[in-house]
Amino acid sequence: YSSTTDSSICRVGSDCGRLFVGRNLMVVWTNEQAKIDNLIKEQNISELDKIKEDALSELEGMDSMNKMYSKAGMQDKITSKKEAHIIIEIIVRIEAFQNKKGWWFRAKRRKELIMKYT
């Protein structure tokens, strides 16, 4: 994969396993990305559409609940940032696979979803 790395944390060619998007450290490890890729390769098109639909619904539900908690003055969020990032990664990789797009598409779409839901 292509990525931008922060040389103080992860040197090019090392196995630190994290991607950097701008100044934000992604919380999805490369081994988790590989598992998502394997999941995608094992599914047919209709199953991928269902997984993506379910993932988007889950993400929107998490966002709604977290906003409600915030309005109520509660500090704790229902879901962790890690969970949201994994769901986002599933959506991004399915869309890239379906549209035959590469890393640039994934980076832009990932950023879009992260800005919207986290």
PLY file of the C-alpha trace (Angstrom):
ply
format ascii 1.0
element vertex 118
property float x
property float y
property float z
element edge 117
property int vertex1
property int vertex2
end_header
0.00 0.00 0.00
1.02 3.58 -0.35
0.90 5.81 2.64
2.42 8.82 4.27
4.34 7.89 7.37
5.49 9.95 10.29
9.22 9.26 10.44
9.40 9.86 14.17
6.99 7.00 14.80
7.06 4.71 11.78
9.93 4.48 9.33
9.28 3.53 5.72
9.78 -0.19 5.40
9.12 -0.89 9.07
6.36 -3.14 10.25
4.66 -0.65 12.59
1.44 -1.36 10.73
-0.32 1.98 10.96
-1.24 4.38 8.20
-1.15 8.13 8.56
-3.72 10.36 6.92
-2.59 13.94 7.09
-1.81 14.54 10.73
-4.28 11.95 12.03
-3.15 8.49 12.97
-5.54 5.87 11.71
-6.48 3.33 14.31
-6.94 0.49 11.82
-3.90 -1.77 11.62
-2.71 -3.32 8.36
-3.57 -6.83 9.59
-7.13 -5.63 10.20
-7.19 -4.14 6.70
-6.05 -7.50 5.32
-8.91 -9.24 7.14
-11.36 -6.74 5.65
-9.87 -7.34 2.19
-10.26 -11.11 2.65
-13.87 -10.66 3.74
-14.58 -8.59 0.63
-12.96 -11.11 -1.72
-15.10 -13.94 -0.29
-18.44 -12.17 -0.91
-20.57 -11.79 -4.02
-21.84 -8.40 -5.16
-25.21 -8.59 -3.40
-23.56 -9.65 -0.14
-21.12 -6.72 -0.41
-24.01 -4.32 -0.93
-25.72 -5.71 2.18
-22.53 -5.47 4.27
-21.98 -1.87 3.11
-25.62 -0.96 3.83
-25.40 -2.50 7.31
-22.09 -0.73 8.00
-23.51 2.66 6.96
-26.59 2.09 9.13
-24.40 1.17 12.09
-22.21 4.24 11.57
-25.22 6.56 11.31
-26.76 4.98 14.42
-23.54 5.45 16.37
-23.37 9.07 15.26
-26.99 9.75 16.29
-26.53 8.18 19.72
-23.28 10.03 20.35
-24.95 13.35 19.42
-27.80 12.56 21.81
-25.32 11.78 24.60
-23.54 15.06 23.89
-26.80 17.05 24.05
-27.57 15.41 27.37
-24.21 16.57 28.69
-22.79 13.08 28.97
-19.08 12.78 28.34
-18.88 9.10 27.40
-19.58 8.06 23.87
-21.34 4.81 23.11
-18.72 3.62 20.68
-15.01 3.91 20.49
-13.15 5.70 17.76
-11.60 2.33 16.89
-15.01 0.79 16.15
-16.00 3.75 13.98
-12.71 3.58 12.06
-13.12 -0.14 11.39
-16.65 0.37 10.09
-15.41 3.25 7.93
-12.60 1.05 6.59
-15.10 -1.66 5.64
-17.22 0.87 3.74
-14.20 2.45 2.02
-12.71 -0.86 0.92
-16.03 -2.20 -0.39
-16.61 0.98 -2.41
-13.06 0.89 -3.79
-13.44 -2.78 -4.73
-16.81 -2.25 -6.41
-15.59 0.80 -8.35
-12.14 -0.67 -9.13
-10.43 2.27 -7.43
-7.11 2.46 -5.64
-5.42 4.10 -2.70
-6.22 7.70 -3.69
-9.96 6.99 -3.80
-9.75 5.18 -0.46
-7.81 8.05 1.17
-10.29 10.69 0.02
-13.36 8.64 0.93
-11.90 7.63 4.30
-11.23 11.27 5.16
-14.76 12.21 4.10
-16.35 9.58 6.34
-14.03 10.28 9.28
-14.87 14.00 9.11
-18.58 13.20 9.03
-18.81 10.51 11.71
-15.95 10.97 14.19
0 1
1 2
2 3
3 4
4 5
5 6
6 7
7 8
8 9
9 10
10 11
11 12
12 13
13 14
14 15
15 16
16 17
17 18
18 19
19 20
20 21
21 22
22 23
23 24
24 25
25 26
26 27
27 28
28 29
29 30
30 31
31 32
32 33
33 34
34 35
35 36
36 37
37 38
38 39
39 40
40 41
41 42
42 43
43 44
44 45
45 46
46 47
47 48
48 49
49 50
50 51
51 52
52 53
53 54
54 55
55 56
56 57
57 58
58 59
59 60
60 61
61 62
62 63
63 64
64 65
65 66
66 67
67 68
68 69
69 70
70 71
71 72
72 73
73 74
74 75
75 76
76 77
77 78
78 79
79 80
80 81
81 82
82 83
83 84
84 85
85 86
86 87
87 88
88 89
89 90
90 91
91 92
92 93
93 94
94 95
95 96
96 97
97 98
98 99
99 100
100 101
101 102
102 103
103 104
104 105
105 106
106 107
107 108
108 109
109 110
110 111
111 112
112 113
113 114
114 115
115 116
116 117
